[in-house]
Amino acid sequence: METSEYDLIVIGAGAVGENVADRAVQGGLSVAIVEAELVGGECSYWACMPSKTLLRPVAALRAARAVPGAATAVTGGVDVAATLRSRDAIVHEWNDAGQVGWLEGAGIDLVRGHGRLDGERRVRVEASDGTERVLTARRAVAVCTGSAALLPDIPGLADAEPWTSREATAVADVPARLAILGGGVVACELATAFASFGTRVTVIARSGLLGPFEPFAGEAVAAALRDAGVDVLLRTEVAAVRREGDERVLVLRGEGEGDEAREVRADQLLVATGRVPRTADLGLETVSLAPGEWIAVDDTMRVPGLDWLYAVGDVNHRALLTHQGKYQARAAGDVIAARATGGDVDDRPWGTHVATADHAAVPQVVFTEPQVASVGLTERQAADAGVRARTLDVDLGALAGSATHAKGYAGTARAIVDEDRGVIVGATIVGPDVAELLQAVTIAVVGEVPLARLWHAVPAYPTISELWLRWLEAYGRPH
């Protein structure tokens, strides 16, 4: 059996693994990266990039229709075939040759196959033809295997052969009727996309939509989905699923209902009820960790008790977002190199080699109509954390920039202020085209910029960024 030795072995060549490997190579280490599927991973081929491509046409059409003088140019709806062709181009027809070329240029060795831990600093790789190869790490192993869709234990669900987000974003033939089980980001975004394709969509959620966000975010998205023709069923559970020919029949029970159950019939069923770690077949038991579980880490992404093992991205369950995983990866790759070469390690909060923002400032955009952009704490989270907080709400529709941006513009922006420190610790912005407003708020939260200083950061007029002035006016000028 072939055996090779490297300073670092990375299991998983998605965006997170690529960044760990790249930073380590730049730090002077030799690196091998192991991948059983496509180099580039979930984000490139089945998540972020294809889903946002599917959502872009409906956003562009909405924007044009809301502008007098441009609305008359819109004579039709979303061109589904052209949208799917654009998606195919974005994912390079599910071909990873470009990503493989990038690895080669970066000096990272690619090992194709399924990687499993095989004791301390050892990774056994099984290729698609069944042959095996053993890699040994002089310094470290980084697990970057990500997460997969959770399939809940519902009678008949597995036999119905439901879609996950992978199948939905890779769709070739758009169904006439689609039932979506779940009320989170994936469910809301894909409901938005498929409704724009002309599909009859039903969303079934056990509680409200977008539960971890401020309540007004989920309420606004639910209202917009209903306006788009989506049947949104809240506080509703799927008791069972069965196949009748090509139909999926969902048996529903709502909150407070008696014994009688309703049924929803669909041509396809999408399950979007959460994520599970891809650790079930990773050999964790060979290093005294539990297979199938999330991997706990410290702020440098190192597994406690194992000074050679790191877990980065979704698999550590800190923040299941591509950009946050890449942020972790840069810290992890740098600290692995520093520890390997005897360099200084800066593991203080907000230091070079830690991912402090995972706890305090995780930004996220939901690309629905309207968009939802958030960072940091919600009002409830601040209260639960014991922060003496003040909530500042702004009606985005009342801004001059909003009036020029779109007719009938409507939205809400909420900031959460830590009264003891005089800084913003969280914000949620809901409205058309608000995604690009988020980075300014993220900088204010991470930088702990005092509100007294923000009075001197004058927003240009007339822009929607004038919401900063409205937040400050609601808080009051410093004395």
N, C-alpha and C positions, 0 to 999 in steps of 0.2 A: 504494500500500500504506500502510495506517495505521501511524503511528509514534507511540509514547508514551514519555515519559521519567519515571523514578522514581529516588529515591535508591537503593533496593534492589529487586532482582527475586529472588524465591524460586521455584525450580522444584520443584514437588511440594508438595501441600497436605495431606499426612498430619499426624499429631500433631507430628512434628518440624518440618516447614515452617511449620505454624501458630504454633508457639512462637517460631521465629526471627522471623517476621513481626511477631508481637505485641510482642516485646521491642524490636524496632527501631522500631515505631510509637510505643511508649511513650517511646523515646529521642529522639523528634522527627523521625523520617525518614518520607518517603512510600514506600509499599511496594505492589508488585503481586505476587500469588502466582498461579502457573500450574499448572493441574491438568487432566489428560486424563480422569480417572476420577471417583471420588466424593471430595468434600472430607471429610477425616477419615482417609482412607487405609486401609492394611492393617489396622492395629490395631482400628479401629472396626468394620470390616465383615467381615473374613475371618480375623482372628488372635485377639488377646487377648480382646476382648469376647465374640465368639460362642463361642470354644472354652471359655472359663471358664463360660459359661452352660450349655453342654452337659455340663460336668463337675460342676456344682454338685449336681444331684439325687443322683448316686451317692454323693457325699461326705456329703450330709445323711442319706441312708438308712443308710450305714455308721455314722455317728455315733449315730443313734437306736437301731440294732440292738445297739450296744455298751453301752447304758445300761440296766441292770435297772430295770424300771418303765416304761421308754419302749418297749422292744423289742416288747412285746405289741401296741403300737399300729400297728406296721408290718405290714400284711397283704398287700402286693404289692411289685412291683419298680418300676423307673423307668417312668413314663408317657411313652412316646416322643413321642407327638403333642403332649402338653402342653409337653414340653421344647423341641420344635422351634418351637412357638408363642412360647414365652418368648424363644428365640433371635431369632425374627423381630422381636419387639418391641424387643429390645436393639439390633439393627442398623437399627431404624426401617424395616423392609421394604426395606433397601438404598436408602433415600432420604436425600439429604444436605441437605435444605432447612434443617434446624436448624443444621447446621454452616455453611452459607452465610450464614444470618442472623447467626451469631456473627461471621463475618468482616466483614460489613457494619457491625455494631455496634462492632467494634474499629477501624474505619477502614482496612481492608485491601481493596484492589481485587482482585477475582477475574477472572482471564482464563482462559476455558475453552479447552483444546486441548493439543496435544503441544508442549512446549517443547524447543528445541535451542539450544545455544550457537552463535553466529554471529560468532566473533571476540571481541575484548576488549570486555567490558561490553555485549554485544548478545545478545539472545535472540529467536529467530524462533519464533513460535507458529502452528501449523497447526490450525485448527478442524476439527470433524468434517465440515463441508461442503466442506473443501478450501481455504477462504480462509486467507490468511496475514496476520499482523500482526507488526511488529517492535517490541520493547521495548528501550530503552536505559537503562543504569544509570549514574547519576552517580557512585555510590560503590562498589557491590558487587553481586555475584550469588552466591546461595547455592543449591547443588545439594542437594536433599533428596528424591531419587527412590527411596531405599530399596533393597530387595533382592527377588529372586524365587526361587522354588524351583529347585534344581538338578536337572536330569534327567540321570542318568548314561548313559554310552554303553554300553548293553546291547542286544545284537541283539534286535530285535522289540519293544523297549519302547515306542517312539513309536507304532507301529501298534496297540498295545494300548490307546491312549488312556487313560493312567492319570490318576488324580486327583493333584492337589497338595493342600496344606493348604487352599487356597481352596475347591475343590470339596467337600472333606470337611466343613469348617465350615459350608458353605452347603447341606448335603445336604437333599433333600426326601423321598427314598425311601431308607430304610435298607436296605443290602444284607444278604442272608442270610449271605454269606461275604465277608470282607474280608482281603486280604493287605496287609501294611504292610512296605515296604522301608525299613529304617533303624532305628537304635537310639538316636536322640537325643531331645530334649525333645518335639518334635512327634509323633514316632512313639509314645512312651510315653503321652503325654496322650491322643492320639486312640485308641490301643488301649484305654485305660481307659474312655473315653466309649462307644465302639462296643460293647465287651463288655457294658457296662451296658444297652445297647439290645437285647441278645439276639443280636447278630451273632456268628458264629463267626469269631474273629480269629486270624490267624497273623502274628507279627512275625518278620522275617528280618533279622538284623544281622550284619555282617561280623566284629565282635568282641563285646564285652559291651554292656550298656545304659548310657547316660549316661556315656560315656567320660571327659569332662573333669572329672567330679565325683570325690569320694572313692569308692573301690571299693565300700564297703558300701552306698552309695546305689543304685547300679545293681543290686546283688545283692538288696536289699530290694524294689525295684520289680519285678524279674523274678519273684521268688517270689510277690508279690502278684498279678501278672498271671496267672501260672499257676494260682493259687488261684481266680481269676475265670474260668477256663476258656480263657484265651488260650494258644495254642501258641507258645512262645517258642523260636526257633531261633537259637542263638548260633554264632559262628565259621562262618557259612554265607553263601555268595555266590549271587546269581542269575546264572546263566550265560547264560540266554536267556529270552525271553517270547514267547508266541504266543497268538493268538486262535483259539478254537474256538467259533463261534457267539457266544453271550453270555458265555462263560467266558474268563477269563484263566488261562493255564497257565504257571506259573513253573518253570523247570528249575533245580534247586539243586545246588550242590556244597559240601560241608562240608570243614572243615580235616582233612587226612589221609585223605580218601576217595580211592578209586581212580577208574577210568573211569566206573563206573556213577553215574548221576545220579538224584536223586529229583525228584518233581514235586509241586507244590501247585496246587490248582485253586481259583479264587475267582471271585465274581461281579464284584468290583471290586478294583483295585489302587491303593494309595496310595503315592506316592513321597515319602519324607521323609528325604533323604540330604544335606541341606545347602542353602546359599543362594548365589546369584550376584548381583553388583551390577546394578542397572538403569542401566547406562551405555552399552549397545551403540549406542543411537540417540539420543545426547545431544549430538552435535556436539563431542565432546572433541578431535577431531583439529584443529578450527579454532583451538585454543589450545595445541597441541603436547602434548596428553595422549593416552593410549592408550584407544581405545574398548573397552568391555566389561571394563575393569579396575576394581578398587577405587581410590578416589582418596585418596592419602596427604595428611595434614594435620598441622599442628603442634597444640599444645594449645589454641590459640584457634580451631581448626577452619579456619584459613586454609591454602590450598594453597601450599607453598613455591615461590617464584619468581613467583607471581602474586598481587600484593598486593590484588587486587580480588575474588578467587575463593575461596569457602568451600565446604566439603562437610561436611554434618552428618547424623548418624544412621547407619543401616546402611551407607550408601554409602561411608563411610570405613573400614569394617571394624574399628573399635576395639572395639565392644561391641554386638552385634546384639540389642538389647533396647529396647523402646519407652521404658521409663522412663529408660534411660541416654541414648537419643537426645534425649529432651526435656531432660535435664540439659545435654547438649552445646548444645542449641538456645538455652537461656536464656543461656549464656555467650556463644555466637556472636552472638545478636541484640544483646546489650548491648555487646560489643566492637566490632561493626560501627558501632553508633551512636556509641560513644565516639571511635572513629577518625575518623568522618565529621564530628563536631562539635568536634574538638580537645580532647576530655575526657581525663582521666587513664586510662591502661590499666594494670590490675593483672594482669600475666601471670606472676607468681611462682607456684611450686607452691602449690596450694590457694587461689589468688587468685580475685578476682571473675570474671575473664575467661578462665579456663582450666577444662579438664575433667580435673583430676588424678585423680579417682576412677576414671577409665577404666583406669588402670594399677594401682591399689592396693585398690580397694574396690567391686567390681561386685556388687551383690546380685541374686539370682535365685531364683525359686520355681518348682518343677516341680509342677503340680497333679495329680499322680497319687495313688493310694492305696497306700502312704502318701505324704504330701507330702515333697518335698526342698527345703530352704531353705539357701542358701549365700551366702557373701560372702568376698572376699579370697582368700588362698592356701590350697590344699590342702597336705597333708603333702608330697607329691611336688614340687609347685611351689615350696614353701619350700626344699626341699633343692636343687632346680635353681637357685634364685636365690642360693644360698650363705648362707641365713639359718641361724644357729645356733638351731634350733627345738626346741621340746618339744611333744609331742602329749598332749592331755588328752581322754580319752574318758569319757563319762557314759552309763550305762544309764537312759534316760528312764523305762522301766517301773518302776524302783525308787523313783521320786519319789511323795510323798504326793499331789501334785496330779494325777499321771497315774492313780493308783488311783481317785480320785473322778471323773475325767474320763470314763473308759471301762473296762469290764471287759476284762482281758487286754491292756491298753495295752502296746505294744512300740515301741521306738525307740532311736536312738543319737544322741548329740550330741558332736561333736568340735571342739575349739578348738586352734588352732595359736598357740603363744606364741613371740615373738622373745625369747630369753633375754637378749640383750645390752641390750635396751631395756625389758624387763619389760612388754610390751604384747601384746595379741592382734592377729595379722595375718591371721587367717582363721578361718572356722568353717563346719561343715556340720551341719545338724540334719535327721534323718530320722525321721518319725513322723506319726501322725494329727494334723491341725490345727496344724502347727508354723509355718505361714506367718507368722502375726502375731508370732512370736518374733524374726523376722529383723531388724527395724529396730533393736532394742536392740543387737544384735551389730554392725550396721553403724555405729551411732554410736560404739561402743567402738573399732572399727577406724579410722574416719575421725578421731575425736578423739584417737587414741593415748592412751587413758585408762590410766594405770598400774594394774596388777593390785593394787598396794597400796592404791590409792584405791577400787577396786571392792569391797573388803571392806566399805566403808561404804555401798554401794548394796544395801540389804537387800531381798531378794525377799519378797513377801507369801506367807504360808502359808495354805492349801495351794494353790499354783499350780505349773504346769509351769515357770514362770520360775525356780523353785528350782534349776534346773540350773546357774545362775550360782554358787550357793553350792557345789555339788558340783564344778564346775570349779576354783573357788578352793581348796577343800579338797584336791583332787588336786594342785594346784600347791604348796600350803603357805603358811602365814601368814608375813607379812613379819617379819623380826627387827629 
